[in-house]
Amino acid sequence: MTKTQAITNDITQNTDTQKKLLRILLASSAVLFTIYIYLIGSITFNVIARKTLEGTVVSLTGHINQLELTYLNNINAIDKEYALSNGFVEVKQNLFASRSITHVAIR
């Protein structure tokens, strides 16, 4: 008699082995069902969160576009008179800074 046949005979004749196998089968089915429910719930909540974020992105994009239009309209209103009224002065002589490499510090 082979080992497989011995195990098969033990299962068919021994009720304790049958009960253990049934419990193992039911426990593994319960664990797998719980994992399945968790994964389905996780996928569902992730889809809902993504849809919410997409709506937020659309709203923020519209707000940014509105601010850009306001900026473009306001930048055209800036002129010399507006700058002078806000305290800016006109520069008569431009001064520029430059770096001279003629002096080198040696340690």
Biotite code that builds the C-alpha atoms (Angstrom):
import biotite.structure as struc

atoms = struc.array([
    struc.Atom([0.000, 0.000, 0.000], chain_id="A", res_id=1, res_name="MET", atom_name="CA", element="C"),
    struc.Atom([1.362, 3.391, -0.949], chain_id="A", res_id=2, res_name="THR", atom_name="CA", element="C"),
    struc.Atom([1.504, 6.377, 1.329], chain_id="A", res_id=3, res_name="LYS", atom_name="CA", element="C"),
    struc.Atom([-1.269, 8.147, -0.577], chain_id="A", res_id=4, res_name="THR", atom_name="CA", element="C"),
    struc.Atom([-3.593, 5.188, -0.224], chain_id="A", res_id=5, res_name="GLN", atom_name="CA", element="C"),
    struc.Atom([-2.830, 4.984, 3.501], chain_id="A", res_id=6, res_name="ALA", atom_name="CA", element="C"),
    struc.Atom([-3.732, 8.650, 3.987], chain_id="A", res_id=7, res_name="ILE", atom_name="CA", element="C"),
    struc.Atom([-6.905, 8.221, 1.949], chain_id="A", res_id=8, res_name="THR", atom_name="CA", element="C"),
    struc.Atom([-7.957, 5.203, 4.012], chain_id="A", res_id=9, res_name="ASN", atom_name="CA", element="C"),
    struc.Atom([-7.194, 7.081, 7.245], chain_id="A", res_id=10, res_name="ASP", atom_name="CA", element="C"),
    struc.Atom([-9.381, 10.008, 6.139], chain_id="A", res_id=11, res_name="ILE", atom_name="CA", element="C"),
    struc.Atom([-12.302, 7.824, 5.091], chain_id="A", res_id=12, res_name="THR", atom_name="CA", element="C"),
    struc.Atom([-12.259, 5.670, 8.234], chain_id="A", res_id=13, res_name="GLN", atom_name="CA", element="C"),
    struc.Atom([-11.247, 8.124, 10.963], chain_id="A", res_id=14, res_name="ASN", atom_name="CA", element="C"),
    struc.Atom([-13.895, 10.687, 11.935], chain_id="A", res_id=15, res_name="THR", atom_name="CA", element="C"),
    struc.Atom([-11.433, 12.749, 13.997], chain_id="A", res_id=16, res_name="ASP", atom_name="CA", element="C"),
    struc.Atom([-9.333, 13.336, 10.880], chain_id="A", res_id=17, res_name="THR", atom_name="CA", element="C"),
    struc.Atom([-12.446, 14.269, 8.944], chain_id="A", res_id=18, res_name="GLN", atom_name="CA", element="C"),
    struc.Atom([-13.433, 16.786, 11.646], chain_id="A", res_id=19, res_name="LYS", atom_name="CA", element="C"),
    struc.Atom([-9.927, 18.307, 11.648], chain_id="A", res_id=20, res_name="LYS", atom_name="CA", element="C"),
    struc.Atom([-9.939, 18.631, 7.863], chain_id="A", res_id=21, res_name="LEU", atom_name="CA", element="C"),
    struc.Atom([-13.409, 20.216, 7.953], chain_id="A", res_id=22, res_name="LEU", atom_name="CA", element="C"),
    struc.Atom([-12.285, 22.736, 10.577], chain_id="A", res_id=23, res_name="ARG", atom_name="CA", element="C"),
    struc.Atom([-9.164, 23.561, 8.564], chain_id="A", res_id=24, res_name="ILE", atom_name="CA", element="C"),
    struc.Atom([-11.250, 23.952, 5.410], chain_id="A", res_id=25, res_name="LEU", atom_name="CA", element="C"),
    struc.Atom([-13.803, 26.210, 7.159], chain_id="A", res_id=26, res_name="LEU", atom_name="CA", element="C"),
    struc.Atom([-11.113, 28.298, 8.875], chain_id="A", res_id=27, res_name="ALA", atom_name="CA", element="C"),
    struc.Atom([-9.169, 28.811, 5.651], chain_id="A", res_id=28, res_name="SER", atom_name="CA", element="C"),
    struc.Atom([-12.405, 29.679, 3.831], chain_id="A", res_id=29, res_name="SER", atom_name="CA", element="C"),
    struc.Atom([-13.252, 32.242, 6.532], chain_id="A", res_id=30, res_name="ALA", atom_name="CA", element="C"),
    struc.Atom([-9.766, 33.775, 6.341], chain_id="A", res_id=31, res_name="VAL", atom_name="CA", element="C"),
    struc.Atom([-9.866, 33.956, 2.555], chain_id="A", res_id=32, res_name="LEU", atom_name="CA", element="C"),
    struc.Atom([-13.375, 35.477, 2.638], chain_id="A", res_id=33, res_name="PHE", atom_name="CA", element="C"),
    struc.Atom([-12.213, 38.095, 5.161], chain_id="A", res_id=34, res_name="THR", atom_name="CA", element="C"),
    struc.Atom([-9.219, 38.977, 2.978], chain_id="A", res_id=35, res_name="ILE", atom_name="CA", element="C"),
    struc.Atom([-11.508, 39.196, -0.058], chain_id="A", res_id=36, res_name="TYR", atom_name="CA", element="C"),
    struc.Atom([-13.932, 41.550, 1.740], chain_id="A", res_id=37, res_name="ILE", atom_name="CA", element="C"),
    struc.Atom([-11.013, 43.694, 2.935], chain_id="A", res_id=38, res_name="TYR", atom_name="CA", element="C"),
    struc.Atom([-9.569, 43.993, -0.573], chain_id="A", res_id=39, res_name="LEU", atom_name="CA", element="C"),
    struc.Atom([-12.939, 44.860, -2.135], chain_id="A", res_id=40, res_name="ILE", atom_name="CA", element="C"),
    struc.Atom([-13.565, 47.494, 0.548], chain_id="A", res_id=41, res_name="GLY", atom_name="CA", element="C"),
    struc.Atom([-10.085, 48.930, 0.110], chain_id="A", res_id=42, res_name="SER", atom_name="CA", element="C"),
    struc.Atom([-10.517, 49.196, -3.653], chain_id="A", res_id=43, res_name="ILE", atom_name="CA", element="C"),
    struc.Atom([-13.924, 50.838, -3.235], chain_id="A", res_id=44, res_name="THR", atom_name="CA", element="C"),
    struc.Atom([-12.684, 53.432, -0.753], chain_id="A", res_id=45, res_name="PHE", atom_name="CA", element="C"),
    struc.Atom([-9.630, 54.188, -2.908], chain_id="A", res_id=46, res_name="ASN", atom_name="CA", element="C"),
    struc.Atom([-11.842, 54.813, -5.945], chain_id="A", res_id=47, res_name="VAL", atom_name="CA", element="C"),
    struc.Atom([-14.076, 57.141, -3.917], chain_id="A", res_id=48, res_name="ILE", atom_name="CA", element="C"),
    struc.Atom([-11.028, 59.024, -2.591], chain_id="A", res_id=49, res_name="ALA", atom_name="CA", element="C"),
    struc.Atom([-9.619, 59.361, -6.113], chain_id="A", res_id=50, res_name="ARG", atom_name="CA", element="C"),
    struc.Atom([-12.909, 60.776, -7.416], chain_id="A", res_id=51, res_name="LYS", atom_name="CA", element="C"),
    struc.Atom([-12.958, 63.286, -4.559], chain_id="A", res_id=52, res_name="THR", atom_name="CA", element="C"),
    struc.Atom([-9.373, 64.323, -5.288], chain_id="A", res_id=53, res_name="LEU", atom_name="CA", element="C"),
    struc.Atom([-10.150, 64.707, -8.991], chain_id="A", res_id=54, res_name="GLU", atom_name="CA", element="C"),
    struc.Atom([-12.995, 67.071, -8.092], chain_id="A", res_id=55, res_name="GLY", atom_name="CA", element="C"),
    struc.Atom([-10.661, 69.047, -5.841], chain_id="A", res_id=56, res_name="THR", atom_name="CA", element="C"),
    struc.Atom([-8.067, 69.273, -8.617], chain_id="A", res_id=57, res_name="VAL", atom_name="CA", element="C"),
    struc.Atom([-10.671, 70.595, -11.056], chain_id="A", res_id=58, res_name="VAL", atom_name="CA", element="C"),
    struc.Atom([-11.817, 73.188, -8.525], chain_id="A", res_id=59, res_name="SER", atom_name="CA", element="C"),
    struc.Atom([-8.269, 74.328, -7.739], chain_id="A", res_id=60, res_name="LEU", atom_name="CA", element="C"),
    struc.Atom([-7.352, 74.491, -11.427], chain_id="A", res_id=61, res_name="THR", atom_name="CA", element="C"),
    struc.Atom([-10.316, 76.761, -12.067], chain_id="A", res_id=62, res_name="GLY", atom_name="CA", element="C"),
    struc.Atom([-9.312, 78.981, -9.144], chain_id="A", res_id=63, res_name="HIS", atom_name="CA", element="C"),
    struc.Atom([-5.709, 79.169, -10.396], chain_id="A", res_id=64, res_name="ILE", atom_name="CA", element="C"),
    struc.Atom([-6.926, 80.109, -13.887], chain_id="A", res_id=65, res_name="ASN", atom_name="CA", element="C"),
    struc.Atom([-9.064, 82.867, -12.386], chain_id="A", res_id=66, res_name="GLN", atom_name="CA", element="C"),
    struc.Atom([-6.081, 84.207, -10.423], chain_id="A", res_id=67, res_name="LEU", atom_name="CA", element="C"),
    struc.Atom([-3.917, 84.140, -13.560], chain_id="A", res_id=68, res_name="GLU", atom_name="CA", element="C"),
    struc.Atom([-6.502, 86.201, -15.440], chain_id="A", res_id=69, res_name="LEU", atom_name="CA", element="C"),
    struc.Atom([-6.670, 88.672, -12.568], chain_id="A", res_id=70, res_name="THR", atom_name="CA", element="C"),
    struc.Atom([-2.873, 88.925, -12.603], chain_id="A", res_id=71, res_name="TYR", atom_name="CA", element="C"),
    struc.Atom([-2.768, 89.511, -16.354], chain_id="A", res_id=72, res_name="LEU", atom_name="CA", element="C"),
    struc.Atom([-5.433, 92.192, -16.100], chain_id="A", res_id=73, res_name="ASN", atom_name="CA", element="C"),
    struc.Atom([-3.664, 93.925, -13.222], chain_id="A", res_id=74, res_name="ASN", atom_name="CA", element="C"),
    struc.Atom([-0.210, 93.808, -14.802], chain_id="A", res_id=75, res_name="ILE", atom_name="CA", element="C"),
    struc.Atom([-1.487, 95.793, -17.758], chain_id="A", res_id=76, res_name="ASN", atom_name="CA", element="C"),
    struc.Atom([-2.664, 98.523, -15.356], chain_id="A", res_id=77, res_name="ALA", atom_name="CA", element="C"),
    struc.Atom([0.863, 99.113, -14.006], chain_id="A", res_id=78, res_name="ILE", atom_name="CA", element="C"),
    struc.Atom([2.471, 102.156, -15.609], chain_id="A", res_id=79, res_name="ASP", atom_name="CA", element="C"),
    struc.Atom([4.848, 104.947, -14.684], chain_id="A", res_id=80, res_name="LYS", atom_name="CA", element="C"),
    struc.Atom([2.190, 107.076, -12.972], chain_id="A", res_id=81, res_name="GLU", atom_name="CA", element="C"),
    struc.Atom([1.047, 104.147, -10.850], chain_id="A", res_id=82, res_name="TYR", atom_name="CA", element="C"),
    struc.Atom([4.650, 103.430, -9.780], chain_id="A", res_id=83, res_name="ALA", atom_name="CA", element="C"),
    struc.Atom([5.265, 107.090, -8.890], chain_id="A", res_id=84, res_name="LEU", atom_name="CA", element="C"),
    struc.Atom([2.036, 107.219, -6.854], chain_id="A", res_id=85, res_name="SER", atom_name="CA", element="C"),
    struc.Atom([3.256, 104.216, -4.822], chain_id="A", res_id=86, res_name="ASN", atom_name="CA", element="C"),
    struc.Atom([6.566, 105.875, -3.917], chain_id="A", res_id=87, res_name="GLY", atom_name="CA", element="C"),
    struc.Atom([8.885, 104.612, -6.623], chain_id="A", res_id=88, res_name="PHE", atom_name="CA", element="C"),
    struc.Atom([11.317, 107.145, -8.079], chain_id="A", res_id=89, res_name="VAL", atom_name="CA", element="C"),
    struc.Atom([12.825, 107.395, -11.510], chain_id="A", res_id=90, res_name="GLU", atom_name="CA", element="C"),
    struc.Atom([16.535, 106.566, -11.719], chain_id="A", res_id=91, res_name="VAL", atom_name="CA", element="C"),
    struc.Atom([18.630, 109.234, -13.448], chain_id="A", res_id=92, res_name="LYS", atom_name="CA", element="C"),
    struc.Atom([21.978, 107.445, -13.521], chain_id="A", res_id=93, res_name="GLN", atom_name="CA", element="C"),
    struc.Atom([22.293, 103.671, -13.552], chain_id="A", res_id=94, res_name="ASN", atom_name="CA", element="C"),
    struc.Atom([25.030, 102.099, -11.425], chain_id="A", res_id=95, res_name="LEU", atom_name="CA", element="C"),
    struc.Atom([26.235, 98.600, -12.113], chain_id="A", res_id=96, res_name="PHE", atom_name="CA", element="C"),
    struc.Atom([28.351, 96.380, -9.922], chain_id="A", res_id=97, res_name="ALA", atom_name="CA", element="C"),
    struc.Atom([31.097, 94.290, -11.457], chain_id="A", res_id=98, res_name="SER", atom_name="CA", element="C"),
    struc.Atom([33.709, 91.952, -10.153], chain_id="A", res_id=99, res_name="ARG", atom_name="CA", element="C"),
    struc.Atom([37.332, 92.763, -10.766], chain_id="A", res_id=100, res_name="SER", atom_name="CA", element="C"),
    struc.Atom([39.671, 89.802, -10.892], chain_id="A", res_id=101, res_name="ILE", atom_name="CA", element="C"),
    struc.Atom([42.814, 91.938, -10.762], chain_id="A", res_id=102, res_name="THR", atom_name="CA", element="C"),
    struc.Atom([43.135, 91.543, -6.986], chain_id="A", res_id=103, res_name="HIS", atom_name="CA", element="C"),
    struc.Atom([43.652, 88.029, -5.665], chain_id="A", res_id=104, res_name="VAL", atom_name="CA", element="C"),
    struc.Atom([44.087, 87.126, -2.010], chain_id="A", res_id=105, res_name="ALA", atom_name="CA", element="C"),
    struc.Atom([46.913, 84.667, -1.354], chain_id="A", res_id=106, res_name="ILE", atom_name="CA", element="C"),
    struc.Atom([47.331, 82.817, 1.904], chain_id="A", res_id=107, res_name="ARG", atom_name="CA", element="C"),
])
